[in-house]
Every structure is written in structure tokens, then in C-alpha cells.
Amino acid sequence: MCDAGRLSCHELQGESRLMEVLRRGDDRFAVADWPAALDATAAELRGARAGGVAVVASAKTPNEELY
């Protein structure tokens, strides 16, 4: 396991962890509920062009999970 993945466990309980679902608005993030956020994500993924690739990833995701 890479160091970033092995040492990222502290992020799970860190003070900077998001405690609410945020959805990107026109010029800022806004609090959303889980069903609305998941519906919006599903709609974006369904809108991917045929033969294309759609990915849901995070800068905090370790290499092992991205693979």
C-alpha cells in the first residue's frame, strides 16, 4: 500500500472532515441532502457519451482504490 493510502486514516476523523453533503452551485458550494446529491451524480454519469469513460474519484483516494 502506498504511503498516502496507508497514512490517510487520520483524515477520516480529522477536524477538516466534511460533515454535510455539499453540492457545487454557480459560484459556491451549498448544503444538499444525500438523495439529491446521489440523483445529481447518477444523472451526470448517465449523461456520459456512449463509449466514453466516467469516473468518480477524489484527490484523497489512495492509488489502490483508484485502480
Buried (B, 14 or more C-beta within 10 A) or exposed (E): EEEEBEEBEEEEEEEEEEEEBEEEEEEEEEEBEEEEBEEEEEEEEEEEEEEEEEEEEEEEEBEEEEE
